[in-house]
Amino acid sequence: MSSSSPTCSIKVNITNSTGQGPITFNTFSFLETTGGDFNAGGQPFTVVTIIEDSSSESPALYGQGYSGYYDGDSTFSATAGTAIFNMPNGDTLTITWDLMPGATNKVPTLSPSSNTYTYTGLTNPTTSDSANFVFDVTIS
């Protein structure tokens, strides 16, 4: 796959400053929505199972889709899914995305189940092309 092939991705970094314990991984749904297609030769996704209460940033979630050529064949994969993290008090943080490579996409949504904690960075990701999004979230 060439380096100029269009991609789409979501990356969520979380800083746990709750003072109440770790944030833990709950569920992750992605194979149903991508058909199991991944970037050939690349890492399809990353999800962290425990985000310690340490006030340091952790890469909680990463998913990537692509289009281009690999071994002479045209290839394509969107990235879509839902990931849910458990907050220390039993609340949840749900992350939902549906991204197409080389397209203008809707911003992924990060939705807490309550306003018990203060969340920053849920709605203002860094993006240069509306296809690759980076969220830096702090939870306190």
C-alpha positions in Angstrom: 0.0 0.0 0.0 1.4 3.4 -0.9 2.0 6.0 1.7 -0.3 8.4 -0.3 -3.3 6.1 0.0 -6.3 7.7 1.7 -6.9 6.7 5.3 -9.4 7.3 8.0 -8.8 6.9 11.7 -9.9 7.6 15.2 -7.4 7.9 18.1 -8.6 8.6 21.7 -6.1 9.5 24.4 -7.5 9.6 27.9 -6.1 11.1 31.0 -7.7 9.6 34.1 -7.7 12.3 36.9 -10.7 11.0 38.7 -9.0 10.2 42.0 -11.3 7.2 42.3 -9.4 4.3 40.5 -8.9 3.0 37.1 -11.1 3.3 34.0 -11.6 -0.2 32.5 -12.5 -1.5 29.1 -16.1 -2.8 28.8 -16.9 -3.9 25.2 -15.7 -3.2 21.7 -17.7 -3.8 18.5 -16.0 -3.4 15.2 -15.9 -6.7 13.1 -19.6 -6.4 12.2 -19.2 -3.0 10.8 -15.9 -3.4 8.9 -16.5 -6.9 7.7 -13.2 -7.9 9.3 -11.1 -5.9 6.8 -7.9 -4.3 8.2 -5.0 -2.3 6.8 -2.7 -4.9 5.3 0.6 -4.8 7.1 -0.8 -2.3 9.6 -2.3 -2.5 13.0 -6.1 -2.5 12.7 -7.0 -1.3 16.1 -5.8 -0.8 19.6 -7.9 -0.7 22.8 -6.4 -0.4 26.3 -8.1 -2.5 29.0 -7.0 -0.4 32.0 -6.4 3.3 32.2 -4.8 3.9 35.6 -5.8 6.9 37.8 -2.4 8.5 37.3 -3.1 11.9 35.7 -1.0 10.8 32.7 -2.3 10.4 29.2 -3.0 6.9 27.9 -3.7 5.9 24.3 -7.2 4.3 25.0 -8.4 3.6 21.4 -7.1 3.5 17.9 -8.8 2.3 14.7 -7.8 2.8 11.1 -9.4 2.3 7.6 -7.7 2.7 4.3 -8.1 2.6 0.5 -5.4 2.0 -2.1 -3.5 -0.9 -3.5 -1.8 -3.8 -1.8 0.0 -6.5 -3.7 -1.4 -5.1 -6.9 -5.0 -5.4 -5.8 -7.4 -2.5 -5.0 -8.3 -2.6 -1.3 -10.7 -0.7 0.8 -11.8 -0.7 4.4 -13.8 1.8 6.5 -13.4 1.9 10.2 -16.6 1.9 12.3 -17.5 0.6 15.7 -18.5 1.3 19.3 -16.2 1.1 22.3 -17.4 1.4 25.9 -15.3 2.1 28.9 -16.3 1.7 32.6 -15.7 4.7 34.8 -14.6 4.0 38.4 -18.1 4.8 39.8 -20.0 2.5 37.3 -20.8 5.2 34.7 -19.7 4.5 31.1 -18.0 6.4 28.3 -19.3 5.3 24.9 -17.2 6.1 21.8 -18.9 5.6 18.4 -17.4 6.2 15.0 -18.1 5.5 11.3 -15.3 6.7 9.0 -14.6 6.4 5.3 -11.1 6.9 3.9 -10.6 10.0 1.7 -14.1 11.4 2.6 -15.5 14.1 4.7 -16.9 12.3 7.8 -19.1 13.1 10.7 -17.1 13.7 13.9 -17.0 10.6 16.1 -19.1 10.9 19.3 -17.9 10.4 22.8 -20.8 10.2 25.2 -20.6 9.8 29.0 -23.6 8.1 30.7 -23.9 10.9 33.3 -22.3 14.2 34.3 -20.8 12.8 37.5 -17.3 13.5 36.2 -15.9 16.6 34.3 -14.9 15.7 30.8 -12.8 17.9 28.5 -12.0 17.2 24.9 -15.1 15.1 24.0 -16.2 17.4 21.2 -13.1 19.1 19.8 -10.8 16.6 18.1 -7.7 17.5 16.1 -8.3 16.8 12.4 -6.7 18.1 9.3 -8.9 16.3 6.7 -12.2 15.3 8.3 -11.2 11.6 8.0 -8.5 11.2 10.7 -9.5 12.4 14.2 -7.5 12.6 17.5 -9.3 13.2 20.8 -7.3 14.2 23.9 -9.8 13.6 26.7 -9.3 14.5 30.4 -11.7 13.0 33.0 -11.7 14.4 36.5 
